[in-house]
Amino acid sequence: MNQFDVYPLLNITPVRGEGMFLFDEQGNRYMDLYGGHAVISVGHSHPHYVKTIRTQLEQLGFYSNSVKIPIQDELAQKLGTACGYPDYSLFLCNSGAEANENALKLASFKNGKKKIIAFSKSFHGRTSLAVAATDDKSIQAKVNANEDVLFLPFNDAAALQNAFNDEICTVIIEGIQGVGGVNIPDASFLQLLRALCDKHNASLILDEIQSGYGRSGYFFAHQYAGIQADLITVAKGMGNGFPIGAVLISPKYEAKHGLLGTTFGGNYLACAAAIAVLDIIAQENLIENARNIGTYLIEQLKGFKQLKEVRGMGLMIGIEMHEPIAALRNKLIQEHHIFTGTSSNKNTLRILPPLCISKTDADCFLQAFSSSINN
């Protein structure tokens, strides 16, 4: 049997990771400034992360959510304290798309409505309702078509006010758009969203799957605007590579047995991985590091006159050129052994490194970037 060929692959085979770096089968070292789509939050093979998962595996790897699993409670308490939402509840699942599916379902359960507002260039996942709320027709099959999803221009306050009414069930927006090219919602736009949701009895869902877990220099990117979301979805950096996702749920939502469910969500190993990530973020001050190194990188990149625009917050950075970045990305990989990412905007290079990146690492990238665009 062959694999179903849906991924365009780089001709590189990583066999080992350590901190900021990957090593291929020939022993070549690559700086990872993409983290496998912002997944690697605390670095590859961090000793505390490895030890925590190994210890749990030696005790118990899995049982279903039909028994008490205290490690889930430990994760919920630590996450609530770390992120500033201690009074919210936690529903654990396996991925970002699954988190968004459950958040959208919860919103509709609560107010009995079904119309959804999403935004241009959004990406919320590839499953049923998540992909219907994603602004990319090329990944939507006919069965995903949903007339109840209304796409509005991103950051357009007038369009938002004109479209909002009492029929709206929920609004879903990314804390920072990732796949769309690193686009930041204006603070005033997020504040307007919060006010309109309150006025019209709608839920505000903040998709922090890529922008959360300290990447922006805040635990959640939306926190820079001083608002609270009703439902917050997380995944990617939550497990540093171990599959896990979650929905953080406001106290205004009532839990009932059978309302949501999952077989593998919140399993012992996933929770151990997520707890280790929170431990490392706290012990190594990685959110502060993301803010400081990210600010430094953005300031330095803005000094390159060849760029059209630099967008970002913390260690979620989009570098927009005046032409497609495919050749530049290949040069960074092949000549400088640096991984970076693409976006739906073909002219935008994405930088999503582990939060443990150092100033030395940042300077190494800046030197390679300068060499690549000047030669």
ZAMIBA-489664 format. One record per residue: x, y, z of N, C-alpha, C in turn. Coordinates in steps of 0.2 Angstrom, whole numbers, padded with zeros to 4 digits, always signed. Each point is the difference from the previous one (the first is absolute). Layout:
XYZXYZXYZ
...
***
This chain:
+0004-0006+0000-0004+0006+0000+0004+0006+0000
-0002+0005-0004+0004+0007+0000-0004+0005+0004
+0004+0005+0002-0004+0006+0003-0004+0004-0005
-0005+0002+0002-0005+0005-0004+0004+0006-0001
+0002+0002-0006+0005+0005-0001-0004+0007+0000
+0000+0003+0006-0003+0007+0000+0005+0005+0003
+0006-0002+0002+0004+0005+0002+0006+0001-0005
+0002+0007-0002+0006+0001-0003+0006+0000+0005
+0005-0004-0002+0005-0002+0005+0006+0003-0001
+0004+0003+0005+0007+0002-0001+0004-0006+0000
+0005+0000-0004+0005-0006+0000+0005+0000+0006
-0003-0001+0006+0004+0000+0006-0004-0005+0004
+0004-0004+0004-0002-0005+0004+0003+0001+0007
-0004+0004+0004+0003+0001+0007-0001-0007+0004
+0006-0001+0004+0000-0006+0004+0001+0002+0008
+0001+0006+0001+0001+0002+0007-0001+0007+0001
-0002+0002+0006-0001+0007+0001+0003+0002+0007
+0002+0006+0001+0003+0003+0006-0001+0007+0000
-0004+0002+0005-0001+0008+0001-0003+0003-0007
+0004+0004-0002-0002+0004-0006+0002-0004-0007
+0003-0006+0001+0003-0003-0006-0003-0007-0002
+0001-0001-0006-0002-0007-0003+0006-0002-0003
+0001-0007+0000+0006-0003-0003-0003-0006-0005
+0003+0000-0006-0002-0004-0005+0004-0007+0000
-0002-0005-0004+0003-0006+0000+0008+0000-0002
+0002+0006-0003+0007+0001-0002+0004+0004+0006
-0004+0002+0005+0003+0003+0005+0000+0008-0001
-0003+0002-0005-0001+0007-0001-0004+0004+0005
+0002+0006+0002-0004+0003+0005-0004+0006-0003
-0007+0000+0002-0004+0005-0003-0003+0004+0006
+0000+0007+0000-0003+0004+0004-0008+0000-0001
-0004-0001+0005-0007-0001-0001-0004+0007+0002
-0001+0004-0005-0004+0006+0001-0007-0001-0002
-0003-0006-0001-0007-0001-0002-0003-0005+0005
+0004-0004+0004-0003-0004+0005-0006-0005-0002
+0000-0002-0006-0005-0004-0003-0007+0003+0001
-0001+0006-0003-0006+0004+0000-0001+0002+0007
+0005+0003+0004-0001+0003+0006-0001-0005+0006
+0001-0006-0001-0001-0005+0004+0005-0001+0006
+0006+0001-0002+0006-0001+0005+0001+0007+0004
-0003-0001+0006+0000+0006+0004+0006+0001+0004
+0002-0006+0003+0005+0001+0005+0007-0003-0002
+0000-0002-0006+0006-0003-0003+0000-0007-0001
+0004-0003-0005+0000-0007-0001+0003-0004+0005
-0003-0005+0002+0002-0005+0005+0003+0003+0007
-0004+0005+0002+0002+0003+0007+0000-0006+0005
+0006+0000+0004+0000-0005+0005-0006-0001+0005
-0002+0006+0002-0006-0001+0005-0006-0003-0004
-0001+0002-0006-0006-0002-0004+0001-0008-0001
+0006-0002-0002+0001-0007-0002-0001-0004+0007
+0003+0002+0005-0001-0003+0007-0007-0001+0002
-0004+0006-0001-0007+0000+0003-0004-0005-0004
+0001-0001-0007-0004-0004-0004+0002-0007+0002
+0007-0001+0000+0002-0007+0002-0002-0003+0006
+0000+0004+0005-0002-0002+0007-0008-0002+0000
-0004+0004-0004-0007-0001+0000-0001-0007-0004
+0004-0001-0005-0001-0006-0004+0002-0006+0004
+0005+0001+0004+0001-0006+0004-0005-0002+0005
-0004+0005+0002-0006-0001+0005-0006-0002-0004
-0002+0004-0004-0007-0002-0004+0000+0004-0006
-0001-0003-0006+0000+0004-0006-0007+0002-0002
-0005-0004+0001-0007+0002-0002-0006-0004+0004
-0005+0004+0001-0006-0003+0001-0005+0006-0002
-0007-0002-0001-0004+0004-0003-0003+0005+0006
-0004+0005-0003-0003+0005+0005-0006-0003+0003
+0000-0006+0002-0005-0003+0004+0002-0001+0007
+0006+0002+0001+0003-0001+0007+0003+0007+0002
+0001+0001+0007+0004+0006+0002+0007+0000-0002
+0002+0006-0003+0007+0001-0003+0003+0006+0004
+0003-0001+0005+0002+0006+0004+0005+0005-0004
+0004-0003-0004+0004+0004-0004-0003+0005-0004
-0007-0001-0002-0003+0005-0004-0002+0006+0005
-0002-0001+0006-0001+0005+0005+0006+0004+0001
+0006-0003+0000+0006+0003+0001+0002+0005-0005
-0001-0003-0006+0001+0005-0006-0005+0006+0000
-0006-0002+0001-0005+0006+0000+0002+0005+0005
+0002-0002+0006+0002+0005+0005+0006+0004-0002
+0005-0003-0003+0006+0003-0002-0001+0005-0006
-0004-0002-0004-0002+0004-0006-0004+0006+0002
-0005-0001+0004-0004+0005+0002+0004+0006+0003
+0005-0002+0005+0004+0005+0003+0005+0003-0005
+0003-0004-0004+0005+0003-0005-0003+0005-0005
-0007-0001-0002-0002+0003-0006-0005+0006+0002
-0001+0001+0007-0005+0005+0002-0007-0001+0000
-0002-0006-0001-0007-0002-0001-0002-0006+0006
+0002+0002+0006-0001-0006+0005-0007-0002+0001
-0005+0004-0001-0007-0002+0001-0003-0004-0006
+0004-0001-0005-0003-0003-0006+0001-0008+0001
-0004-0003-0004+0000-0008+0000+0004-0002-0006
+0003-0006+0000+0004-0003-0005-0003-0006-0003
-0001+0000-0007-0002-0006-0003+0006-0002-0005
+0003-0006+0001+0006-0003-0003-0002-0004-0006
+0004+0001-0005-0001-0004-0007+0007-0001-0003
+0000-0001-0006+0006-0002-0003+0003+0005-0005
-0003+0005-0003+0003+0004-0005-0004+0007+0000
+0003+0004-0004-0003+0007+0000-0007+0000-0004
+0000-0004-0005-0007-0001-0004-0005-0002+0005
+0002-0005+0003-0005-0003+0005-0002+0005+0005
+0005+0004+0003-0002+0005+0005-0005+0005-0003
+0001+0002-0006-0005+0005-0003-0006-0003-0002
-0001-0007-0002-0006-0003-0001-0004+0000+0007
+0003-0001+0005-0003-0001+0007-0002+0007+0002
+0004+0005-0001-0002+0007+0002-0006+0003-0004
+0000-0002-0006-0006+0002-0004-0006-0003+0002
+0001-0006+0001-0006-0004+0003-0003+0003+0007
+0005+0001+0004-0002+0003+0007-0004+0007-0001
+0003+0004-0005-0003+0006-0001-0008-0001-0002
-0001-0005-0005-0007-0001-0002-0004-0003+0005
+0003-0005+0004-0004-0003+0006-0002+0006+0004
+0004+0005+0002-0002+0005+0005-0006+0004-0002
+0001+0003-0006-0005+0005-0002-0005-0003-0006
+0000-0006-0002-0004-0003-0004+0000+0003-0007
+0005+0004-0002+0000+0003-0007+0006-0003-0004
+0000+0001-0006+0005-0003-0005+0004+0004-0004
-0001+0006-0001+0004+0004-0005+0006+0002+0004
+0006+0000-0005+0007+0001+0003+0003+0005-0004
+0003+0005+0003+0004+0005-0004+0008-0003+0001
+0003+0000-0006+0007-0001+0000+0003+0005-0005
+0007+0000-0001+0003+0006-0004+0004-0003-0005
+0001+0005-0005+0005-0001-0006+0006-0002+0003
+0003-0005-0004+0007-0003+0001+0000-0004+0006
-0005-0002+0003-0001-0004+0006+0002-0007-0001
+0003-0003+0005+0001-0008+0000-0002-0003+0007
-0004-0004+0000-0003-0003+0006+0001-0008+0000
+0002-0003-0005+0001-0007+0000-0003-0003-0007
+0000-0007+0000-0002-0003-0006-0006-0005+0001
-0003+0000+0005-0005-0004+0002-0007+0004-0002
-0005-0004+0001-0007+0002-0002-0002+0008+0001
-0001+0002+0006-0002+0007+0001+0006+0005+0000
+0006-0003+0003+0006+0004+0000+0002+0002-0007
-0001-0004-0005+0002+0002-0007-0005+0004-0003
-0006-0001+0002-0005+0005-0003+0001+0007+0002
+0003+0001+0006+0002+0006+0003+0007+0003-0002
+0003-0004-0005+0007+0002-0002-0001+0003-0007
+0003+0005-0001+0000+0004-0007+0004-0003-0005
-0001-0006-0002+0004-0004-0005-0005-0005-0004
-0003+0002-0005-0004-0005-0004+0003-0006-0002
+0007+0001-0001+0004-0006-0003+0000-0006+0005
-0001+0001+0006+0000-0006+0005-0007-0001+0002
-0005+0002-0003-0007-0001+0002-0003-0005-0005
-0002-0005+0002-0004-0005-0004-0008+0002+0000
-0003-0002-0005-0008+0002+0000-0003-0002+0006
+0002-0005+0004-0004-0002+0006+0002+0005+0006
+0005+0005-0001+0002+0005+0005-0004+0006-0001
-0003+0001-0006-0004+0006-0001-0005+0002+0005
+0001+0006+0002-0005+0002+0006-0002+0007-0001
-0006+0001-0002-0003+0007-0001-0001+0004+0006
+0001-0003+0006+0000+0004+0006+0006+0003+0002
+0006+0000-0004+0006+0003+0002+0001+0006-0005
+0000+0006+0004+0001+0006-0004+0007+0003+0001
+0004+0001-0006+0007+0002+0001+0000+0008-0001
+0003+0003+0004+0000+0007+0000+0008+0002-0001
+0001+0006-0002+0007+0003-0001+0003+0000+0007
+0006-0002+0000+0004+0000+0007+0002+0007+0002
-0002+0002+0006+0002+0007+0003-0005+0005-0003
-0005-0001-0003-0005+0005-0003-0006+0001+0005
+0001+0005+0004-0005+0001+0005-0007+0002-0003
+0000+0003-0005-0006+0002-0003-0004-0006-0003
+0003-0004-0003-0003-0006-0003-0002-0005+0006
+0003+0000+0005-0002-0004+0006-0006+0003+0003
+0000+0006+0001-0006+0003+0003-0006+0000-0004
+0001+0000-0007-0006+0000-0005-0003-0008+0000
+0005-0005+0001-0002-0007-0001-0003-0003+0007
+0001+0003+0005-0001-0003+0007-0008+0001+0001
-0003-0005+0003-0007+0001+0002-0001-0006+0005
-0007-0001+0002-0001-0004+0005+0000-0008-0002
+0000-0001-0007+0001-0007-0002+0007-0003+0000
+0005+0004+0002+0006-0002+0000+0001-0005+0006
+0003-0006-0001+0001-0004+0005+0007+0001+0004
+0005+0001-0005+0007+0000+0003+0004+0004-0005
+0006+0003+0002+0005+0002-0004+0006-0003+0001
+0004-0003-0005+0006-0003+0001+0006+0004-0003
+0005+0001+0004+0005+0004-0003+0007-0002+0003
+0005+0000-0004+0007-0002+0003+0003+0006+0004
+0003-0002+0005+0004+0005+0004+0005+0004-0004
+0003-0004-0005+0004+0003-0005-0001-0005-0006
-0002+0002-0006+0000-0004-0005+0006-0003-0002
+0001-0007-0001+0006-0003-0001+0001-0002-0008
-0004-0005-0002+0000-0002-0007-0001+0006-0005
-0004+0005+0003-0002+0006-0005+0006+0005-0001
+0005-0001+0004+0006+0004-0001+0002+0004+0006
-0002-0002+0006+0002+0004+0006-0004+0007+0000
-0006+0000+0001-0004+0006+0000-0003+0001+0007
+0001+0006+0003-0002+0001+0007-0006+0004+0000
-0005-0003+0004-0006+0004+0000+0001+0006+0005
-0003+0006-0003+0001+0006+0004-0003-0001+0007
+0003+0004+0005-0003-0001+0007-0007+0003+0000
-0001+0005-0004-0007+0003+0000-0005-0005-0004
+0002-0004-0004-0004-0004-0004-0002-0006+0005
+0005-0003+0004-0002-0005+0005-0005+0003+0005
+0001+0006+0002-0004+0003+0005-0007+0001-0003
-0001+0002-0006-0006+0000-0003-0004-0006-0001
+0004-0006-0001-0002-0006-0001-0003-0002+0007
+0003+0001+0005-0002-0002+0007-0007+0004+0002
+0000+0006-0002-0006+0004+0001-0006-0002-0004
+0001-0002-0006-0005-0002-0004-0003-0007+0002
+0005-0004+0002-0002-0007+0002-0005+0001+0007
+0003+0004+0004-0004+0001+0006-0007+0003-0001
-0001+0005-0005-0006+0003-0002-0005-0005-0003
+0003-0004-0004-0005-0005-0004+0000-0007+0002
+0002-0001+0006+0000-0007+0003+0004-0005-0004
+0006+0002-0002+0004-0004-0004+0006-0002+0003
+0003-0006-0001+0006-0002+0003+0006+0003-0004
+0006+0002+0003+0006+0002-0003+0005-0006+0001
+0002-0003-0006+0005-0005+0001+0007+0002-0003
+0005+0000+0004+0007+0002-0002+0004-0007-0001
+0001+0000-0006+0004-0006-0003+0008+0002+0002
+0002-0003+0005+0007+0002+0002+0005-0007-0001
-0002-0004-0005+0003-0006-0002+0007+0001-0002
+0002+0005-0004+0006+0002-0002+0003+0005+0004
-0004+0005+0002+0003+0006+0003+0000+0000+0008
-0002-0005+0003-0001-0001+0007+0007-0003+0003
-0001-0001+0006+0006-0003+0004+0006+0004+0000
-0001+0006+0001+0006+0005+0001+0003+0002-0007
-0002-0002-0005+0004+0001-0007+0000+0008-0001
-0006+0003+0002+0000+0007-0002+0003+0005+0005
+0003-0003+0006+0002+0004+0005-0005+0001+0005
-0006-0002-0001-0005-0001+0005-0002-0007+0000
-0003-0003+0005-0002-0007+0000-0005-0001-0006
-0005+0004-0001-0004+0000-0005+0001+0007-0004
+0000+0000-0007+0001+0006-0003-0006+0005+0001
-0006-0002+0001-0005+0005+0000+0000+0004+0007
+0004-0002+0004+0001+0003+0007+0003+0007-0001
+0003+0001-0005+0003+0007-0001-0006+0005-0001
-0006-0002-0002-0005+0004-0001-0004+0001+0006
+0001-0003+0006-0003+0001+0006-0007-0003+0000
-0002-0005-0004-0006-0003+0000+0000-0007+0003
-0006-0003+0001+0000-0007+0002-0005-0004-0006
+0002-0005-0002-0004-0004-0004-0004-0005+0004
-0006-0002-0004-0004-0005+0003+0003-0007+0000
+0003-0002-0006+0002-0006-0001+0007+0001-0003
+0005-0003+0002+0007+0000-0003+0002-0007-0002
+0003+0000-0006+0002-0007-0002+0008+0000-0001
+0003-0005+0002+0007-0001+0000+0002-0007-0002
+0006+0000-0003+0003-0007-0002+0007+0001-0001
+0003+0000-0006+0007+0000-0002+0005+0001+0006
+0002+0005+0002+0005+0001+0005-0002-0003+0007
-0006-0002+0001-0002-0003+0006+0003-0006+0002
+0002-0004-0004+0003-0007+0001+0007+0000-0003
+0003+0005-0003+0007+0000-0003+0001-0006-0004
-0005-0002-0004+0001-0006-0004-0005-0006+0001
-0002+0000+0007-0004-0006+0001-0007+0003-0001
-0004-0004-0004-0007+0002-0002-0005+0002+0006
-0002+0006+0001-0004+0002+0005-0004+0007-0002
-0006+0000+0001-0004+0007-0001-0004+0001+0006
-0003+0006+0000-0005+0001+0005-0004+0006-0001
-0006+0000+0003-0004+0006+0001+0000+0003+0007
+0001+0006+0001-0001+0003+0006-0007+0004+0000
-0004-0002+0005-0007+0002+0000-0002+0004+0005
-0003+0006-0001-0003+0004+0005-0005-0003+0004
+0000+0003+0007-0005-0003+0005-0007+0001-0003
-0002+0004-0004-0007+0001-0003-0002-0006-0004
+0004-0005-0001-0002-0006-0004-0001-0006+0005
-0006-0003-0001-0001-0005+0005+0002-0007-0003
+0003-0004+0004+0002-0007-0002-0005-0005+0001
-0001-0004-0004-0005-0006+0001+0004-0006-0003
-0002-0006+0004+0003-0006-0002-0002-0002-0007
+0005-0002-0005-0001-0001-0006+0000+0005-0005
+0000+0007+0002+0000+0006-0004+0006-0001-0005
+0006-0001+0002+0006-0001-0004+0003-0006+0002
+0004-0003-0005+0004-0006+0002+0005-0001-0005
+0005-0005+0003+0006-0001-0004+0003-0007+0003
+0003-0004-0004+0003-0006+0002+0007+0001+0003
+0004+0004-0004+0007+0001+0001+0002+0006+0004
-0005+0005-0001+0001+0007+0003+0001-0001+0008
+0006+0004+0002+0001+0000+0007+0003-0006+0003
+0003-0004-0005+0004-0006+0002+0006+0001+0005
+0002-0005+0003+0006+0001+0005+0006+0003-0003
+0002-0002-0005+0006+0002-0004-0001+0007-0002
-0005+0002-0003-0001+0007-0003+0000+0005+0006
-0004-0002+0005+0000+0004+0006+0007+0001+0003
+0004-0005+0001+0007+0000+0002+0004+0005-0004
-0001-0001-0007+0004+0005-0005-0002+0007+0002
-0007+0001+0000-0002+0007+0001+0002+0003+0007
+0000-0004+0005+0003+0003+0006+0007+0001+0000
+0004-0004-0003+0007+0001-0001+0001+0007-0004
-0004+0001-0005+0001+0007-0004-0001+0006+0005
-0006-0001+0004-0001+0006+0004+0006+0001+0005
+0002-0006+0003+0006+0001+0005+0006+0003-0003
+0002-0002-0006+0005+0003-0004-0001+0007-0002
-0006+0002-0002-0001+0007-0002+0001+0005+0007
-0003-0003+0005+0001+0004+0007+0007+0000+0002
+0004-0005+0000+0006-0001+0003+0005+0004-0004
-0001+0000-0007+0005+0003-0004-0002+0007-0003
-0005+0003+0003-0003+0006-0002-0001+0001-0007
-0003-0005-0003+0000+0000-0008-0005+0005-0003
-0005+0002+0004-0004+0005-0003+0003+0007+0000
+0004+0001+0005+0004+0007+0000+0005-0001-0006
+0003-0006+0000+0005-0001-0006-0003+0001-0007
-0006-0002-0001-0003+0000-0006-0001+0008-0001
-0003+0004+0005-0001+0007-0001+0007+0003-0002
+0005-0001+0004+0006+0004-0001+0004-0002-0007
+0000-0006-0001+0004-0002-0006-0004+0001-0006
-0007-0001+0000-0005+0002-0005+0001+0008-0002
+0000+0004+0005+0000+0007-0001+0007+0002-0003
+0005-0003+0002+0007+0001-0003+0000-0002-0008
-0003-0006-0001+0000-0003-0007-0004+0005-0004
-0006+0002+0002-0004+0004-0004+0003+0007-0001
+0003+0003+0005+0004+0006-0001+0005+0000-0005
+0004-0006+0000+0006-0001-0004-0003-0001-0008
-0005-0004+0000-0003-0001-0007-0002+0006-0003
-0003+0004+0004-0003+0006-0003+0005+0005-0003
+0007-0001+0002+0005+0003-0003+0002-0002-0007
-0003-0005-0003+0002-0002-0006-0005+0003-0005
+0003+0004-0005-0004+0004-0004-0003-0004-0006
+0003-0006-0001-0003-0004-0005-0007-0003+0002
-0002+0000+0006-0006-0003+0002-0006+0005-0001
-0006-0003-0002-0006+0003+0000-0003+0002+0006
+0000-0005+0005-0003+0001+0007+0002-0005+0004
+0001+0001+0007+0002-0005+0005-0006+0001+0005
-0004-0006+0001-0005+0000+0004+0001-0005+0006
-0002+0001+0006+0000-0005+0005+0000+0003+0007
+0000-0005+0004+0000+0001+0008+0004-0005+0003
+0005+0001+0004+0004-0005+0003+0003-0004-0005
-0001-0007+0000+0004-0005-0004-0005-0002-0005
-0005+0004-0003-0004-0002-0005+0001+0006-0005
+0004-0001-0005+0002+0005-0004-0001-0002-0008
-0003+0005-0003-0001+0000-0008+0005+0005-0003
+0004-0003-0005+0004+0005-0004-0002+0000-0007
-0003+0005-0002-0003+0001-0007+0005+0003-0004
+0001-0004-0006+0004+0003-0005-0004+0003-0006
+0004+0003-0005-0004+0002-0005-0001-0005-0006
+0002-0006+0002+0000-0006-0005-0001-0006+0004
-0002-0006-0003-0001-0006+0003+0007-0002+0004
-0001-0003+0006+0006-0002+0004+0002-0007-0001
-0002-0004-0005+0002-0007+0000+0007+0000-0001
+0003+0004-0005+0007-0001-0001+0004+0002+0006
-0002+0005+0004+0003+0003+0006+0000-0006+0005
-0006-0003+0001+0000-0005+0005+0004-0006-0002
+0001-0002-0006+0004-0005-0002+0007+0001+0001
+0002+0007-0001+0007+0002+0001+0002-0001+0008
-0005+0002+0004+0001+0000+0007+0001-0007+0002
-0004-0005-0003+0001-0007+0002+0006-0003-0002
+0001+0001-0007+0006-0004-0003+0007+0003+0001
+0000+0007+0001+0007+0003+0000+0001+0002+0008
-0005+0001+0004+0001+0002+0007-0002-0005+0005
-0004-0005-0003-0003-0005+0005-0004+0003+0005
-0005+0004-0002-0005+0003+0004-0007-0001-0002
-0004-0003+0004-0007-0001-0002-0004+0006+0001
-0004+0002-0004-0005+0005+0000-0007-0002-0003
-0005+0004+0000-0006-0003-0002-0003+0005-0005
-0005-0003-0004-0004+0004-0005-0007+0002+0003
-0004+0003-0004-0007+0002+0002-0004+0000-0006
-0007+0001+0000-0004+0001-0006+0002+0006-0004
+0003+0005+0003+0003+0005-0003+0007-0002-0003
+0000-0001-0006+0006-0003-0003+0006+0005+0001
-0001+0006+0001+0006+0004+0001+0002+0001+0008
-0003-0004+0004+0002+0001+0007+0003-0006+0003
+0006+0001+0003+0004-0005+0004-0003+0000+0007
-0001-0006+0003-0002+0000+0007+0006-0003+0004
+0001+0004+0006+0005-0002+0005-0004-0002+0006
+0001-0006+0002-0004-0003+0006+0005-0004+0004
+0005+0002+0003+0005-0004+0003-0002-0002+0007
+0003-0005+0003-0001-0002+0007+0001+0006+0004
-0003+0001+0006+0000+0006+0004+0007+0000+0004
+0004-0005-0001+0006+0001+0004+0006+0003-0005
-0002+0002-0005+0005+0003-0005+0004+0006+0004
+0006+0000-0002+0005+0005+0004+0001+0006-0005
+0003+0005+0003+0002+0006-0005+0006-0003-0005
+0004-0004+0002+0005-0003-0004-0003-0003-0006
-0005-0004+0001-0004-0004-0005-0003+0005-0005
-0003+0005+0003-0004+0006-0004+0005+0003-0004
+0006+0002+0002+0005+0003-0004+0003-0005-0005
+0000-0006+0001+0002-0005-0005-0005+0000-0006
-0006+0000+0002-0005+0001-0005+0000+0006-0004
+0001+0006+0004+0000+0006-0004+0006+0001-0005
+0005-0003+0002+0006+0000-0004-0001-0004-0006
-0003-0006+0001-0002-0005-0006-0005+0004-0005
-0005+0003+0004-0005+0003-0004+0003+0006-0005
+0004+0004+0003+0003+0005-0003+0004-0002-0006
+0004-0006+0001+0004-0003-0005-0005-0003-0006
-0005-0002+0002-0005-0004-0005-0003+0006-0004
-0002+0005+0002-0004+0005-0004+0005+0005-0003
+0006+0000+0002+0005+0004-0004+0005-0003-0005
-0001-0007+0000+0004-0003-0005-0004-0004-0005
***
